[in-house]
Protein backbone atom coordinates (compact mmCIF):
# COMPACT_ATOMS: atom_id res chain seq x y z
CA UNK A 1 0.00 0.00 0.00
CA UNK A 2 1.23 3.48 -0.80
CA UNK A 3 2.10 5.63 2.18
CA UNK A 4 0.27 8.92 1.79
CA UNK A 5 0.66 10.45 5.23
CA UNK A 6 1.84 13.75 3.79
CA UNK A 7 -1.02 14.12 1.37
CA UNK A 8 -3.61 16.85 1.70
CA UNK A 9 -6.50 16.17 4.06
CA UNK A 10 -9.80 16.18 2.21
CA UNK A 11 -13.10 17.02 3.79
CA UNK A 12 -16.67 16.22 2.82
CA UNK A 13 -18.61 19.02 1.17
CA UNK A 14 -21.07 19.10 4.07
CA UNK A 15 -18.28 20.02 6.52
CA UNK A 16 -17.46 23.20 4.64
CA UNK A 17 -18.86 26.41 6.12
CA UNK A 18 -18.62 28.45 2.97
CA UNK A 19 -16.82 29.07 -0.27
CA UNK A 20 -13.48 30.59 0.72
CA UNK A 21 -11.37 33.19 -1.04
CA UNK A 22 -8.68 30.55 -1.55
CA UNK A 23 -11.12 28.27 -3.34
CA UNK A 24 -12.39 31.11 -5.52
CA UNK A 25 -8.86 32.12 -6.50
CA UNK A 26 -7.90 28.52 -7.19
CA UNK A 27 -10.84 28.05 -9.54
CA UNK A 28 -9.82 31.28 -11.26
CA UNK A 29 -6.29 29.90 -11.63
CA UNK A 30 -7.66 26.69 -13.20
CA UNK A 31 -9.39 28.85 -15.81
CA UNK A 32 -6.25 30.92 -16.43
CA UNK A 33 -3.73 28.06 -16.60
CA UNK A 34 -4.31 26.95 -20.22
CA UNK A 35 -4.42 30.57 -21.43
CA UNK A 36 -0.76 31.18 -20.47
CA UNK A 37 -1.19 34.95 -20.17
CA UNK A 38 2.39 36.18 -19.77
CA UNK A 39 3.15 39.25 -17.70
CA UNK A 40 6.95 39.48 -17.65
CA UNK A 41 9.30 37.01 -19.35
CA UNK A 42 8.21 33.54 -18.16
CA UNK A 43 5.96 34.85 -15.36
CA UNK A 44 2.30 34.23 -16.15
CA UNK A 45 -0.91 35.50 -14.60
CA UNK A 46 -1.53 31.92 -13.42
CA UNK A 47 1.79 32.02 -11.53
CA UNK A 48 0.84 35.26 -9.77
CA UNK A 49 -2.56 33.93 -8.69
CA UNK A 50 -0.92 30.69 -7.48
CA UNK A 51 1.60 32.66 -5.40
CA UNK A 52 -1.24 34.70 -3.84
CA UNK A 53 -3.11 31.49 -2.98
CA UNK A 54 0.03 30.05 -1.38
CA UNK A 55 0.52 33.18 0.72
CA UNK A 56 -3.12 33.12 1.85
CA UNK A 57 -2.79 29.46 2.84
CA UNK A 58 0.37 30.17 4.84
CA UNK A 59 -0.87 33.28 6.65
CA UNK A 60 -4.10 31.52 7.57
CA UNK A 61 -2.06 29.66 10.18
CA UNK A 62 -3.50 26.28 9.29
CA UNK A 63 -1.61 23.46 10.96
CA UNK A 64 -2.72 21.03 8.31
CA UNK A 65 -0.73 22.65 5.49
CA UNK A 66 0.70 19.74 3.56
CA UNK A 67 3.48 19.24 1.06
CA UNK A 68 3.79 16.46 -1.53
CA UNK A 69 4.78 13.02 -0.19
CA UNK A 70 8.38 12.42 0.86
CA UNK A 71 9.27 10.19 -2.10
CA UNK A 72 8.22 12.87 -4.55
CA UNK A 73 9.85 15.65 -2.55
CA UNK A 74 13.17 13.82 -2.34
CA UNK A 75 13.09 13.12 -6.09
CA UNK A 76 12.42 16.83 -6.69
CA UNK A 77 15.42 17.76 -4.50
CA UNK A 78 17.67 15.42 -6.49
CA UNK A 79 16.38 16.83 -9.77
CA UNK A 80 16.94 20.43 -8.68
CA UNK A 81 20.36 19.69 -7.14
CA UNK A 82 21.75 18.31 -10.38
CA UNK A 83 20.02 21.06 -12.33
CA UNK A 84 21.94 23.61 -10.26
CA UNK A 85 25.22 21.71 -10.48
CA UNK A 86 24.84 21.57 -14.23
CA UNK A 87 24.61 25.36 -14.44
CA UNK A 88 28.38 25.47 -13.77
CA UNK A 89 28.88 23.87 -17.20
CA UNK A 90 26.21 25.96 -18.91
CA UNK A 91 27.11 28.21 -21.80
CA UNK A 92 24.33 30.57 -20.70
CA UNK A 93 24.01 29.95 -16.93
CA UNK A 94 21.22 32.48 -16.36
CA UNK A 95 18.95 30.57 -18.74
CA UNK A 96 19.71 27.36 -16.83
CA UNK A 97 19.01 29.05 -13.50
CA UNK A 98 15.75 30.53 -14.82
CA UNK A 99 14.43 27.14 -15.90
CA UNK A 100 15.59 25.56 -12.63
CA UNK A 101 13.62 28.20 -10.72
CA UNK A 102 10.54 27.40 -12.81
CA UNK A 103 10.77 23.74 -11.85
CA UNK A 104 11.30 24.73 -8.20
CA UNK A 105 8.11 26.79 -8.44
CA UNK A 106 6.23 23.79 -9.84
CA UNK A 107 7.43 21.36 -7.18
CA UNK A 108 7.36 23.57 -4.07
CA UNK A 109 4.70 26.21 -4.78
CA UNK A 110 2.27 24.88 -7.37
CA UNK A 111 1.94 21.33 -6.00
CA UNK A 112 1.38 22.34 -2.34
CA UNK A 113 -1.17 24.94 -3.44
CA UNK A 114 -3.11 22.32 -5.39
CA UNK A 115 -3.03 19.76 -2.57
CA UNK A 116 -4.13 22.31 0.05
CA UNK A 117 -6.72 24.19 -2.00
CA UNK A 118 -8.49 21.17 -3.53
CA UNK A 119 -10.03 19.51 -0.49
CA UNK A 120 -13.32 18.16 -1.75
CA UNK A 121 -14.57 16.11 -4.71
CA UNK A 122 -16.72 18.94 -6.05
CA UNK A 123 -13.72 21.30 -5.93
CA UNK A 124 -11.70 18.84 -7.98
CA UNK A 125 -14.47 18.48 -10.52
CA UNK A 126 -15.01 22.24 -10.77
CA UNK A 127 -11.27 22.74 -11.33
CA UNK A 128 -11.25 20.32 -14.25
CA UNK A 129 -14.36 21.93 -15.76
CA UNK A 130 -12.83 25.42 -15.56
CA UNK A 131 -9.58 24.13 -17.01
CA UNK A 132 -11.60 22.73 -19.90
CA UNK A 133 -13.41 26.06 -20.33
CA UNK A 134 -10.06 27.88 -20.43
CA UNK A 135 -8.87 25.45 -23.11
CA UNK A 136 -12.02 26.03 -25.15
CA UNK A 137 -11.57 29.81 -24.87
CA UNK A 138 -8.09 29.37 -26.34
CA UNK A 139 -9.49 27.31 -29.21
CA UNK A 140 -12.43 29.61 -29.92
CA UNK A 141 -10.11 32.63 -29.98
CA UNK A 142 -7.97 30.85 -32.58
CA UNK A 143 -11.10 29.92 -34.54
CA UNK A 144 -12.36 33.51 -34.62
CA UNK A 145 -9.08 35.27 -35.39
CA UNK A 146 -7.28 32.52 -37.36
CA UNK A 147 -3.88 34.12 -37.02
CA UNK A 148 -1.32 32.07 -38.91
CA UNK A 149 2.21 31.32 -37.81
CA UNK A 150 5.30 31.34 -39.96
CA UNK A 151 5.09 27.53 -40.14
CA UNK A 152 3.19 26.61 -43.34
CA UNK A 153 0.22 28.95 -42.63
CA UNK A 154 -0.89 26.92 -39.62
CA UNK A 155 -3.22 28.55 -37.07
CA UNK A 156 -1.58 29.51 -33.79
CA UNK A 157 -2.70 30.42 -30.29
CA UNK A 158 -2.48 34.00 -29.05
CA UNK A 159 0.34 33.19 -26.62
CA UNK A 160 2.73 31.46 -29.03
CA UNK A 161 3.80 31.58 -32.64
CA UNK A 162 4.17 27.80 -32.51
CA UNK A 163 0.88 26.26 -33.73
CA UNK A 164 1.49 22.86 -32.13
CA UNK A 165 0.12 23.69 -28.63
CA UNK A 166 -3.27 24.42 -30.18
CA UNK A 167 -3.45 20.81 -31.32
CA UNK A 168 -1.88 19.39 -28.16
CA UNK A 169 -4.84 20.59 -26.07
CA UNK A 170 -7.20 18.40 -28.10
CA UNK A 171 -5.12 15.34 -27.30
CA UNK A 172 -4.92 15.70 -23.52
CA UNK A 173 -8.37 17.23 -22.88
CA UNK A 174 -10.50 14.90 -25.04
CA UNK A 175 -10.58 12.15 -22.32
CA UNK A 176 -12.31 14.55 -19.93
CA UNK A 177 -14.88 15.54 -22.56
CA UNK A 178 -15.65 11.87 -23.18
CA UNK A 179 -15.90 11.22 -19.45
CA UNK A 180 -18.45 14.00 -18.98
CA UNK A 181 -20.43 12.72 -21.97
CA UNK A 182 -20.47 9.13 -20.65
CA UNK A 183 -21.43 10.38 -17.21
CA UNK A 184 -24.45 12.26 -18.55
CA UNK A 185 -25.41 9.19 -20.56
CA UNK A 186 -25.42 7.09 -17.39
CA UNK A 187 -27.56 9.74 -15.69
CA UNK A 188 -29.99 9.75 -18.67
CA UNK A 189 -29.36 13.45 -19.23
CA UNK A 190 -29.23 13.29 -22.99
CA UNK A 191 -29.22 17.03 -23.64
CA UNK A 192 -26.19 17.54 -21.40
CA UNK A 193 -24.52 14.56 -23.04
CA UNK A 194 -25.00 16.15 -26.46
CA UNK A 195 -23.64 19.45 -25.15
CA UNK A 196 -20.54 17.63 -23.87
CA UNK A 197 -20.05 15.86 -27.20
CA UNK A 198 -20.47 19.14 -29.07
CA UNK A 199 -17.25 20.32 -27.40
CA UNK A 200 -15.42 17.88 -29.64
CA UNK A 201 -16.08 20.14 -32.63
CA UNK A 202 -13.84 23.08 -31.58
CA UNK A 203 -11.28 20.56 -30.32
CA UNK A 204 -11.15 18.75 -33.67
CA UNK A 205 -11.05 22.11 -35.46
CA UNK A 206 -8.07 23.15 -33.32
CA UNK A 207 -6.31 19.87 -34.09
CA UNK A 208 -6.71 20.23 -37.85
CA UNK A 209 -5.98 23.97 -37.87
CA UNK A 210 -2.74 23.48 -35.95
CA UNK A 211 -1.55 20.95 -38.53
CA UNK A 212 0.24 19.08 -35.75
CA UNK A 213 0.99 15.50 -36.75
CA UNK A 214 2.27 14.67 -33.25
CA UNK A 215 -0.98 15.95 -31.72
CA UNK A 216 -2.96 13.85 -34.21
CA UNK A 217 -1.15 10.67 -33.20
CA UNK A 218 -1.52 11.60 -29.52
CA UNK A 219 -5.25 12.25 -29.94
CA UNK A 220 -5.75 8.81 -31.50
CA UNK A 221 -3.74 7.34 -28.61
CA UNK A 222 -5.87 9.22 -26.07
CA UNK A 223 -9.17 8.14 -27.62
CA UNK A 224 -8.05 4.54 -27.99
CA UNK A 225 -6.69 4.31 -24.44
CA UNK A 226 -9.68 5.96 -22.81
CA UNK A 227 -12.32 4.00 -24.72
CA UNK A 228 -10.59 0.66 -24.12
CA UNK A 229 -9.79 0.99 -20.41
CA UNK A 230 -12.17 3.60 -18.98
CA UNK A 231 -13.84 0.94 -16.80
CA UNK A 232 -10.52 -0.16 -15.34
CA UNK A 233 -7.17 -1.37 -16.56
CA UNK A 234 -7.37 -5.10 -17.12
CA UNK A 235 -6.11 -7.82 -19.42
CA UNK A 236 -9.01 -10.01 -20.57
CA UNK A 237 -10.75 -11.42 -23.61
CA UNK A 238 -12.85 -8.25 -23.76
CA UNK A 239 -9.85 -6.13 -24.71
CA UNK A 240 -9.67 -7.18 -28.41
CA UNK A 241 -13.38 -6.36 -28.75
CA UNK A 242 -12.88 -2.98 -27.11
CA UNK A 243 -9.91 -2.25 -29.35
CA UNK A 244 -11.93 -3.17 -32.43
CA UNK A 245 -14.89 -1.06 -31.30
CA UNK A 246 -12.65 1.90 -30.47
CA UNK A 247 -10.93 1.58 -33.85
CA UNK A 248 -14.28 1.72 -35.62
CA UNK A 249 -15.36 4.80 -33.64
CA UNK A 250 -12.07 6.59 -34.27
CA UNK A 251 -12.10 5.57 -37.93
CA UNK A 252 -15.62 6.89 -38.47
CA UNK A 253 -14.75 10.11 -36.65
CA UNK A 254 -11.59 10.55 -38.75
CA UNK A 255 -13.52 9.89 -41.97
CA UNK A 256 -16.09 12.52 -41.02
CA UNK A 257 -13.43 15.08 -40.14
CA UNK A 258 -11.59 14.44 -43.40
CA UNK A 259 -14.58 14.51 -45.75
CA UNK A 260 -16.95 16.94 -44.01
CA UNK A 261 -15.33 20.10 -45.34
CA UNK A 262 -15.90 21.81 -41.99
CA UNK A 263 -12.28 21.58 -40.86
CA UNK A 264 -9.05 23.17 -42.18
CA UNK A 265 -7.10 21.02 -44.62
CA UNK A 266 -3.59 21.97 -43.50
CA UNK A 267 -3.24 18.82 -41.39
CA UNK A 268 -4.11 16.51 -44.28
CA UNK A 269 -1.75 18.38 -46.58
CA UNK A 270 1.11 17.95 -44.14
CA UNK A 271 0.31 14.25 -43.66
CA UNK A 272 0.25 13.75 -47.43
CA UNK A 273 3.64 15.46 -47.81
CA UNK A 274 5.08 13.34 -45.04
CA UNK A 275 3.82 10.11 -46.60
CA UNK A 276 5.21 11.22 -49.95
CA UNK A 277 8.60 11.91 -48.28
CA UNK A 278 8.48 15.48 -49.52
CA UNK A 279 8.95 16.72 -45.98
CA UNK A 280 10.63 14.83 -43.17
CA UNK A 281 12.25 15.79 -39.88
CA UNK A 282 13.40 12.28 -39.04
CA UNK A 283 17.04 12.76 -40.08
CA UNK A 284 17.20 16.11 -38.29
CA UNK A 285 15.92 14.60 -35.08
CA UNK A 286 18.17 11.57 -35.36
CA UNK A 287 21.19 13.86 -35.52
CA UNK A 288 19.99 15.78 -32.47
CA UNK A 289 19.45 12.50 -30.58
CA UNK A 290 22.98 11.32 -31.43
CA UNK A 291 24.44 14.66 -30.31
CA UNK A 292 22.48 14.51 -27.05
CA UNK A 293 23.67 10.98 -26.35
CA UNK A 294 27.28 11.99 -26.99
CA UNK A 295 26.83 14.95 -24.65
CA UNK A 296 25.59 12.56 -21.97
CA UNK A 297 28.49 10.15 -22.50
CA UNK A 298 30.90 13.07 -22.34
CA UNK A 299 29.61 14.01 -18.86
CA UNK A 300 27.11 11.46 -17.54
CA UNK A 301 26.49 13.01 -14.10
CA UNK A 302 26.70 16.77 -14.64
CA UNK A 303 25.04 18.01 -17.83
CA UNK A 304 25.35 21.15 -19.91
CA UNK A 305 22.58 22.98 -18.01
CA UNK A 306 18.84 23.26 -18.51
CA UNK A 307 17.85 25.02 -21.73
CA UNK A 308 21.51 25.03 -22.85
CA UNK A 309 21.95 22.04 -25.13
CA UNK A 310 20.99 24.08 -28.18
CA UNK A 311 24.12 26.18 -27.67
CA UNK A 312 26.46 23.18 -27.71
CA UNK A 313 24.67 20.72 -30.01
CA UNK A 314 27.25 21.33 -32.76
CA UNK A 315 30.18 20.50 -30.46
CA UNK A 316 29.77 16.71 -30.63
CA UNK A 317 30.93 16.06 -34.21
CA UNK A 318 27.55 15.19 -35.68
CA UNK A 319 27.41 16.43 -39.29
CA UNK A 320 24.58 18.80 -40.18
CA UNK A 321 23.17 18.85 -36.65
CA UNK A 322 21.02 21.91 -35.90
CA UNK A 323 21.16 24.23 -32.90
CA UNK A 324 18.06 22.93 -31.15
CA UNK A 325 17.04 20.96 -28.11
CA UNK A 326 16.72 17.19 -28.65
CA UNK A 327 13.18 16.18 -29.57
CA UNK A 328 13.15 13.61 -26.80
CA UNK A 329 12.47 14.59 -23.20
CA UNK A 330 14.69 11.92 -21.64
CA UNK A 331 17.68 12.46 -23.91
CA UNK A 332 17.27 16.17 -23.30
CA UNK A 333 17.40 15.73 -19.53
CA UNK A 334 20.31 13.27 -19.69
CA UNK A 335 22.35 15.73 -21.74
CA UNK A 336 21.37 18.78 -19.68
CA UNK A 337 21.30 17.55 -16.05
CA UNK A 338 22.92 14.12 -16.13
CA UNK A 339 21.85 10.66 -15.03
CA UNK A 340 20.80 11.33 -11.42
CA UNK A 341 18.79 14.42 -12.24
CA UNK A 342 16.97 12.50 -14.96
CA UNK A 343 16.26 9.62 -12.56
CA UNK A 344 14.81 12.13 -10.09
CA UNK A 345 12.40 13.37 -12.73
CA UNK A 346 11.54 9.78 -13.69
CA UNK A 347 10.60 9.02 -10.06
CA UNK A 348 8.29 12.06 -9.99
CA UNK A 349 6.49 10.78 -13.09
CA UNK A 350 6.36 7.10 -12.06
CA UNK A 351 5.11 7.97 -8.56
CA UNK A 352 2.16 9.80 -10.08
CA UNK A 353 1.19 6.89 -12.30
CA UNK A 354 1.60 4.44 -9.40
CA UNK A 355 -0.77 6.53 -7.26
CA UNK A 356 -3.37 6.86 -10.02
CA UNK A 357 -3.31 3.18 -11.00
CA UNK A 358 -3.61 2.15 -7.36
CA UNK A 359 -6.50 4.56 -6.81
CA UNK A 360 -8.34 3.28 -9.85
CA UNK A 361 -7.79 -0.28 -8.69
CA UNK A 362 -9.47 0.28 -5.31
CA UNK A 363 -12.23 2.52 -6.69
CA UNK A 364 -15.59 0.74 -6.95
CA UNK A 365 -17.82 3.37 -8.50
CA UNK A 366 -17.71 3.30 -12.35
CA UNK A 367 -18.01 7.06 -12.75
CA UNK A 368 -15.24 7.79 -10.27
CA UNK A 369 -13.02 5.12 -11.77
CA UNK A 370 -13.61 6.58 -15.23
CA UNK A 371 -12.71 10.05 -13.96
CA UNK A 372 -9.42 8.72 -12.60
CA UNK A 373 -8.75 7.02 -15.92
CA UNK A 374 -9.34 10.33 -17.72
CA UNK A 375 -6.44 11.75 -15.68
CA UNK A 376 -4.26 8.75 -16.49
CA UNK A 377 -5.07 8.98 -20.19
CA UNK A 378 -4.56 12.74 -20.27
CA UNK A 379 -1.13 12.66 -18.64
CA UNK A 380 -0.09 9.62 -20.67
CA UNK A 381 -0.90 11.69 -23.75
CA UNK A 382 1.10 14.63 -22.42
CA UNK A 383 4.09 12.37 -21.85
CA UNK A 384 3.70 10.91 -25.35
CA UNK A 385 3.74 14.45 -26.77
CA UNK A 386 6.68 15.68 -24.72
CA UNK A 387 8.78 12.60 -25.31
CA UNK A 388 9.34 14.03 -28.78
CA UNK A 389 9.21 17.79 -28.26
CA UNK A 390 11.14 20.25 -26.07
CA UNK A 391 10.80 20.35 -22.31
CA UNK A 392 7.54 20.18 -20.37
CA UNK A 393 7.83 23.41 -18.36
CA UNK A 394 4.39 25.00 -18.86
CA UNK A 395 2.43 25.09 -15.62
CA UNK A 396 -0.90 24.00 -17.11
CA UNK A 397 0.43 20.49 -17.66
CA UNK A 398 1.56 20.27 -14.06
CA UNK A 399 -1.84 21.51 -12.90
CA UNK A 400 -3.34 18.35 -14.37
CA UNK A 401 -0.60 16.39 -12.61
CA UNK A 402 -1.48 18.00 -9.28
CA UNK A 403 -5.23 17.56 -9.71
CA UNK A 404 -4.73 13.89 -10.58
CA UNK A 405 -2.53 13.45 -7.50
CA UNK A 406 -5.19 15.06 -5.31
CA UNK A 407 -7.85 12.73 -6.73
CA UNK A 408 -5.65 9.70 -6.06
CA UNK A 409 -4.91 10.76 -2.48
CA UNK A 410 -8.59 11.27 -1.75
CA UNK A 411 -9.42 7.82 -3.08
CA UNK A 412 -6.59 6.04 -1.29
CA UNK A 413 -6.70 7.82 2.07
CA UNK A 414 -10.43 8.00 2.68
CA UNK A 415 -12.02 4.98 1.04
CA UNK A 416 -14.92 4.81 3.51
CA UNK A 417 -15.87 8.43 3.01
CA UNK A 418 -15.26 8.17 -0.69
CA UNK A 419 -17.43 5.14 -1.22
CA UNK A 420 -19.56 4.66 1.89
CA UNK A 421 -23.31 5.03 1.93
CA UNK A 422 -24.66 8.40 2.92
CA UNK A 423 -21.79 10.43 1.53
CA UNK A 424 -22.02 12.80 -1.38
CA UNK A 425 -20.69 11.15 -4.54
CA UNK A 426 -17.27 11.94 -5.96
CA UNK A 427 -18.83 13.22 -9.16
CA UNK A 428 -21.76 15.54 -8.64
CA UNK A 429 -25.07 14.65 -10.19
Buried (B, 14 or more C-beta within 10 A) or exposed (E): EBEBEBBBBBBBEEEBEEEBEBBEBBBBBBBBBBBBEBEEEBEBBBBBBBBBBBEBBEEEEEEEBBBBBEBBBBBBBBBBBBBBBBBEBBBBBEBBBBBBBBBBBBBBBBBBBBBBBBBBBBBBBBBBBBBBBBBBBBBEBBBEEEEBBEBEEBBBBEBBEBBBBBBBBBBBBBBBBBBBBBBBBEEEBEEBBEEBBEBBBBBBBBBBBBBBBBBBBBBBBBBBBBBBBBBEBEEEEEEEEBEEEBBEEBEEBBEEBBEEEEBBEBBBBBBEEBEEEEEEEEEBBEBBBBBBBBBBEEBEEBBBBBBBBBBBBBBBEBEEBEEBBBBBBBBBBBBBBBBBBBBBBBBBBEBBBBBBBBBBBBBEBBBBBBBBBBBBBBBBBBBBBBBBBBBBBBBBBBBBBBBBBBBBBBBBBBBEBBBEEEBBEBBEE
